[in-house]
Amino acid sequence: MDTLPLHDLDYGTPVSLNTDTVTLTIDGFSVSVPKGTSVMRAAVEAGTQIPKLCATDSLEPFGSCRLCLVEIDGRRGYPASCTTPAEAGMVVRTQSPKLAQLRRGVMELYISDHPLDCLTCASNGDCELQTMAGTVGLRDVRYGFDGANHLQAQKDSSNPYFTYDPSKCIVCNRCVRACEEVQGTFALTIAGRGFQSRVAAGESQSFMESECVSCGACVNACPTATLVEKSVIKEGQPDHSILTTCAYCGVGCTFKADMKGQQVVRMTPWKEGRANEGHACIKGRFAWGYATHKDRRLSPMIRDKISDPWRTVSWDEAIGYAASRLRQIQDKYGVDSIGGITSSRCTNEETYLVQKLVRAAFHNNNVDTCARVCHSPTGYGLGQTYGTSAGTQTFKSVDKAEVILVMGANPTDAHPVFGSRLKKRLRQGARLIIIDPRVIDLVDSTHIKADYHLQLRPGTNVAMLTALAHVIVTEGLVNEEFIRERCDIAAFEVWRDFVRQPENSPEVLQAQTGVSAEQVRGAARLYATGGNAAIYYGLGVTEHAQGSTAVIGIANLAMATGNIGREGVGVNPLRGQNNVQGSCDMGSFPHEFPGYRHVSDNVTRESFERDWGVGLRADPGLRIPNMFDAALDGSFKGLYCEGEDIVQSDPNTHH
């Protein structure tokens, strides 16, 4: 169990990726940072926290709160450290009598229009405004509270997960910027001017009436109790955090479960999470009610038959009972009468142990996972072309893509956190090709419009990929240097000769695909010549009779154009669950050991027999549909199911 501090270190501004460095002096200490780093971040690197309110390292610097003022030798005035780039030889002071006076004056203005209910406020102890007031040494507010203020502003509790209290808003813009920069929904704005400025959802609507998608980015960014989780209002502040992984979709976001004892108070996206980097969607952020639901079972239960009531027992009794009953079934009906199903929502270690249980203890290979349906085409297709079953990039790689091709996937709905990241890159200027029968959100939405939407007929994925390949080959768009250096020339020539045949042209295949040749040619040219080009595909490609062939076609497009082997390119499957890759790598298939090694291979099998100390079967076991067919004919009698809802995940629920 990984226990973390409640609050991560905030550097104030994003990291600079520049490889050049500059050296400056801050409060007498020399510090070297990447060129483009803000003075604020450089100070944190040097061990000094400059007071701030509008700055946070997940958002671009804004410079509105005026609390982070510093003194720089040779410069007039007091520049904001968040918007001032560090320069070589710069001498910075973060503390002086004048700076202290200015900061207290700024803080005094904030507090003069802010409720002084700190002791009963939901954010008491977790409020940056409260902390900064103490940091700058504010002890008095000279202006009083008799003039115009916002203390009676109406609270908005329409959202089921958080409240918006405008009386506590300091108009730092962090929530608005988070909605724009991180989530990309643009549901928030600043309404009014001057003293009347306040955060507004939509067209001054309630949050629930607006376009807000309840991702929680605004709540995460808010430095006060203006936006705060209802769970925190009800339960109080957490006292520690435990690291966990969201299992709702294929992104696999890392969260901090903020706890009070053993009670979950809120789920906070972890800024160091490789998949989400501090962002979340509505499900991961707020849909954790199952953790405390009254129907959740916290102790093992057993029963002799389904007509009996459940009995709560100890773990030892439950494990012994299950092992005994499974062995009895095998003794009566044969060694193949039981099996196991693993889950793509569990860890590698858990999944590995289940398939080992089946092979070493059950003495058969009746183990399967729902991920086989969606992953097998990727496993086979990429295994044939690249020698590995995994996608080629991390989610972060999209930040360097210049052309993005999305096929058979709907990232904004099915993989929302990655969808937000993808949209951010598109707003920065990346081009977009959509191949999908559906008009998904990415085709045309706020600040996003696809360059090409190839709205093909269902069932024509391979024809479409072949037509794209035909254009790339016949129009001389192949990256010949990449092919010579990195590819199998003989295999390439066979592929090239096939796809350039006249019957594979867009003009001929448009009768099948339903997409005009002009559109297909334009998309192919853009993919081949637009710079770093990345392909993202989903279950619309893999859960299909042509799945493996389509994945091979996608991989070939990437190789033919040299779009493989560096950041911003590649072939990227978007999975259905958070550990599809791991569950398959760990040997959840009835015909393959961990590492995709076939059970019939003598060398492989003997190596596992030595490690596990038991003889293993060489014949493939039952797949999930076969298990249920066998159950109906009476030969399959027992199932060990790990973290899997087979009625929800598999077809034919009335099987």
DRENPA-504483 format. One record per residue (C-alpha): residue in three letters; x, y, z. Coordinates in steps of 0.2 Angstrom, whole numbers, plus 5000, padded with zeros to 4 digits. Each point is the difference from the previous one (the first is absolute). Layout:
REM residues N
ALAXYZ
...
//
This chain:
REM residues 655
MET500050005000
ASP500850164994
THR499650145013
LEU500350184993
PRO499950185008
LEU498450084997
HIS500750144990
ASP501349994986
LEU501450134998
ASP499350144989
TYR501450084989
GLY498850144995
THR500349994981
PRO500249854988
VAL501749934997
SER501050064985
LEU500549864988
ASN501550114993
THR501649905001
ASP501150165002
THR500250075018
VAL500250165008
THR500850045017
LEU499450145011
THR500150055018
ILE498450005011
ASP500250065018
GLY501949984999
PHE499949824994
SER500549954982
VAL498849894991
SER500049934982
VAL498449964991
PRO499449974982
LYS499950154989
GLY498250075001
THR499749955018
SER499150135010
VAL500950095014
MET498649935012
ARG500449824995
ALA501950035001
ALA499750065017
VAL499149845005
GLU501549904992
ALA501150105012
GLY499049965015
THR499050165001
GLN498150024999
ILE499450174994
PRO498250045005
LYS498749974987
LEU498249984997
CYS499650004981
ALA501549894995
THR500149815000
ASP501149894991
SER498649924990
LEU499650164991
GLU500950134990
PRO500550155010
PHE498750145001
GLY500750145011
SER498450065007
CYS500149995019
ARG501650115002
LEU500549905016
CYS501649924992
LEU500950174997
VAL501950005001
GLU501450124999
ILE501349974986
ASP501650104999
GLY500050124985
ARG498150004998
ARG498850135005
GLY498449955010
TYR499549845007
PRO499749874986
ALA498949855003
SER501249855002
CYS498749884991
THR500150094984
THR501850055000
PRO501249884991
ALA501649965009
GLU501550074991
ALA501949975002
GLY500850115013
MET498450065007
VAL500050055018
VAL498349985009
ARG499450045018
THR498449915005
GLN500050095017
SER500250185005
PRO499150135011
LYS499250084985
LEU499449834993
ALA499349955016
GLN499050175000
LEU499449974983
ARG499449825003
ARG499150055016
GLY499150144991
VAL499549884986
MET499449875012
GLU499050135010
LEU499050044985
TYR499649824997
ILE499449985018
SER499050165000
ASP498849914989
HIS500149825007
PRO498949925013
LEU501049985016
ASP499249835005
CYS501649904999
LEU499649905015
THR498449934993
CYS500650004981
ALA500149834991
SER501850054994
ASN500650045018
GLY501849945000
ASP500049974981
CYS499850184994
GLU501450094991
LEU499250175004
GLN500149965018
THR501849934999
MET500650154990
ALA499250125012
GLY501149925013
THR501550004989
VAL500050184996
GLY499650055019
LEU498350084997
ARG499350055018
ASP498750134996
VAL498950064986
ARG499850195000
TYR498650014988
GLY498649935010
PHE498649914993
ASP498750134999
GLY500250054981
ALA499549904985
ASN500449825000
HIS499549824994
LEU499749925017
GLN498249974997
ALA500249924983
GLN498949854997
LYS500849835001
ASP499849884985
SER499749825007
SER499349934983
ASN501449894997
PRO499849835009
TYR501949995004
PHE500650185005
THR499350175004
TYR500550174993
ASP500050145013
PRO500350174991
SER500250095017
LYS501749925002
CYS500650024982
ILE501650114998
VAL499950004981
CYS501749924998
ASN499349914984
ARG500849845005
CYS498349914997
VAL499750084984
ARG501749964993
ALA499949825006
CYS498449984991
GLU500850074984
GLU501849945001
VAL499849835008
GLN498349944997
GLY499650104984
THR498150025003
PHE500050195002
ALA498549995011
LEU500650145012
THR500450184997
ILE500250165010
ALA498450104999
GLY499950195004
ARG501450135001
GLY501050075014
PHE499249985017
GLN498649904992
SER501149874993
ARG499549825005
VAL500249834993
ALA498549944990
ALA499549834993
GLY499450014982
GLU498950164997
SER499950045019
GLN499149835002
SER500149885014
PHE501349874999
MET498849864995
GLU499250114987
SER501650044992
GLU501249904989
CYS501049945016
VAL500449824999
SER500549985018
CYS501849954997
GLY500550095016
ALA501450104992
CYS499350165007
VAL499849935017
ASN501849945000
ALA500650174995
CYS499050105012
PRO501150085014
THR498650045011
ALA498349925005
THR499150084985
LEU500049834991
VAL500049865013
GLU499549815000
LYS498349975009
SER500949855007
VAL501250115009
ILE498650125006
LYS499249845008
GLU501549915006
GLY501350135004
GLN501850004994
PRO501049844997
ASP501649965010
HIS500949894988
SER500049944982
ILE500249824992
LEU500649984982
THR498849904989
THR499549974982
CYS498350044992
ALA499349854991
TYR498550084991
CYS500850014983
GLY501649964990
VAL501050165005
GLY500449935018
CYS500150175009
THR501050015016
PHE499050075015
LYS500450045017
ALA498649935011
ASP499950145013
MET499549915016
LYS499550045018
GLY500549845009
GLN499249864989
GLN498750124992
VAL500250074983
VAL499650195000
ARG500550044982
MET500949934985
THR501450124994
PRO500949974983
TRP501849985003
LYS501150134991
GLU501449874998
GLY498949874992
ARG500749954984
ALA498349974991
ASN499150165007
GLU501350125007
GLY498850075012
HIS498450004990
ALA498449905002
CYS498349974993
ILE498350005009
LYS500149815003
GLY501749995008
ARG499850165009
PHE498349985008
ALA499249834996
TRP500949915015
GLY498449975009
TYR500249824999
ALA501450015012
THR498850045014
HIS498449934993
LYS498949905012
ASP499949864988
ARG501949984999
ARG500649835008
LEU501550025012
SER500149825006
PRO500049844991
MET498349904998
ILE499649824995
ARG498549904997
ASP499749824995
LYS498750034986
ILE499250164992
SER498449975010
ASP500950025017
PRO500450165008
TRP501750075000
ARG501149975016
THR501450125005
VAL501549905005
SER501950035003
TRP501250004986
ASP500849845005
GLU498349914999
ALA499550084984
ILE501649964991
GLY500049825007
TYR498249984995
ALA500350064982
ALA501549894998
SER499149855006
ARG498550024989
LEU501050034985
ARG501049845003
GLN498449905003
ILE499350064983
GLN501649944992
ASP500049845009
LYS498249974994
TYR500050084982
GLY501849994995
VAL501550125000
ASP499350114986
SER498350035009
ILE500650175008
GLY501050154994
GLY500350185004
ILE499750184993
THR501250145003
SER499750194999
SER500750144991
ARG499650115014
CYS501249915012
THR501950025002
ASN501349894991
GLU500449915016
GLU498249955003
THR499749954983
TYR501649904999
LEU499549905016
VAL498349964993
GLN500649924984
LYS501449915010
LEU498649935011
VAL499149934985
ARG501549934992
ALA500949935015
ALA498649965012
PHE498549974989
HIS501249914988
ASN499250064984
ASN500150164989
ASN498250055002
VAL500450185003
ASP499450154990
THR499750195002
CYS498850124991
ALA501550094994
ARG500449864988
VAL498550064989
CYS500650184999
HIS501949975001
SER500349854990
PRO499950094983
THR501350135007
GLY501149865008
TYR500049904983
GLY500150154988
LEU501450105009
GLY500849845005
GLN500149954981
THR500650174995
TYR501050075015
GLY500449845010
THR499150075015
SER498250005005
ALA500050175008
GLY499650184994
THR501650104995
GLN499750165010
THR499550075017
PHE498550125001
LYS501250155002
SER500749964982
VAL498550094993
ASP500750165006
LYS501249994985
ALA498949944987
GLU499650114985
VAL498849894991
ILE498849895010
LEU499049864992
VAL498649935011
MET499249844994
GLY498549905008
ALA500250095016
ASN499150155009
PRO501350065012
THR499050145008
ASP498749885005
ALA500949845003
HIS501750065006
PRO499650185006
VAL501650045008
PHE501049964985
GLY498650084989
SER500450165010
ARG501849994996
LEU499749964982
LYS498850154999
LYS501450125008
ARG501249944986
LEU498750044987
ARG499750175007
GLN501950034998
GLY499949964982
ALA500149824997
ARG499049934985
LEU498749875002
ILE499349854989
ILE498549905007
ILE499649834992
ASP498349955008
PRO498249974994
ARG499450115014
VAL500150195002
ILE501050005016
ASP500350165011
LEU501850024992
VAL499250024983
ASP499450185004
SER499950075018
THR500650155009
HIS501750064993
ILE500249834991
LYS499649954982
ALA500649854991
ASP501050034984
TYR499249844993
HIS498649895006
LEU500049844990
GLN498349945004
LEU500249834994
ARG498749864999
PRO500149875015
GLY501049854995
THR501250094988
ASN501550045011
VAL501249904990
ALA499450074984
MET500350185007
LEU501749965006
THR500549924983
ALA499350154991
LEU501150125011
ALA501549894997
HIS499750004981
VAL500150195000
ILE501650005010
VAL500849884989
THR499550064983
GLU500250185004
GLY501849975006
LEU499750055018
VAL500949845007
ASN501550045012
GLU501249914990
GLU501550035012
PHE499049945014
ILE499549844991
ARG501849974995
GLU500750025018
ARG498649935010
CYS498949884991
ASP500049834991
ILE500350044982
ALA499349844993
ALA498450025010
PHE499850184996
GLU500149964981
VAL498649875002
TRP498950135009
ARG500450144988
ASP499649894985
PHE498449955007
VAL499350175006
ARG500550094984
GLN498949894989
PRO498750104991
GLU498649915009
ASN500650075016
SER499950184995
PRO498850125009
GLU499050024984
VAL499649814999
LEU499849975019
GLN498850155003
ALA498649894994
GLN500449895016
THR500550135012
GLY498750144996
VAL501450135001
SER500550114985
ALA501749974992
GLU500450185002
GLN499749995019
VAL501149845002
ARG501450084989
GLY500050165010
ALA500149905017
ALA501449894993
ARG501050144995
LEU499850095016
TYR500549855010
ALA501549974990
THR500750184998
GLY499350095015
GLY501449975012
ASN499949895015
ALA498549894997
ALA499249895014
ILE498649874998
TYR498849975014
TYR498849854998
GLY498749935011
LEU498849855001
GLY499150054984
VAL501649934992
THR500449855011
GLU498349935005
HIS499749964982
ALA500249854988
GLN501350094991
GLY500950065016
SER501749924998
THR500150054982
ALA499550185003
VAL501350015014
ILE501349944988
GLY499550134987
ILE500150135013
ALA501849955005
ASN500549994981
LEU499450184997
ALA501150065015
MET501549914993
ALA499750054982
THR500150185005
GLY501349995014
ASN498850045014
ILE500749885013
GLY501450015012
ARG499950175007
GLU498950125011
GLY498550064991
VAL499749864988
GLY499649815002
VAL498649885001
ASN498950025015
PRO498649885005
LEU498750085012
ARG499549865012
GLY498449955007
GLN500649995018
ASN501550065010
ASN501149855000
VAL499549914983
GLN501949994996
GLY500549935016
SER498749875002
CYS500549934983
ASP501850025003
MET499849905016
GLY499349844991
SER498150025001
PHE499849904984
PRO499549824999
HIS501349974987
GLU501550105006
PHE501150015016
PRO500550185006
GLY501050094986
TYR498949934986
ARG500949835000
HIS499049864994
VAL499549865012
SER500549874987
ASP501850064999
ASN501149875009
VAL501450125005
THR498850135006
ARG499049885010
GLU501549915008
SER500650175006
PHE498450045009
GLU500049825007
ARG501750035007
ASP499550165008
TRP498349955007
GLY500549825005
VAL498649914991
GLY499549924984
LEU499050114987
ARG498849964986
ALA500550024982
ASP498250014993
PRO499150175000
GLY498550025012
LEU498350084998
ARG499650184995
ILE498650095009
PRO498649964987
ASN500749815000
MET499850005019
PHE498250055000
ASP499649884985
ALA500849865011
ALA499050065015
LEU498449984990
ASP500549824994
GLY500549955018
SER501949984999
PHE500550175008
LYS499550015018
GLY501150135009
LEU500750174997
TYR501250115009
CYS499750184995
GLU501150145004
GLY499450185000
GLU498949974984
ASP498250034997
ILE499749884986
VAL498250044997
GLN500550184997
SER501649974990
ASP499549864989
PRO498749974986
ASN498449905001
THR499650045019
HIS498649874999
HIS501349864995
//
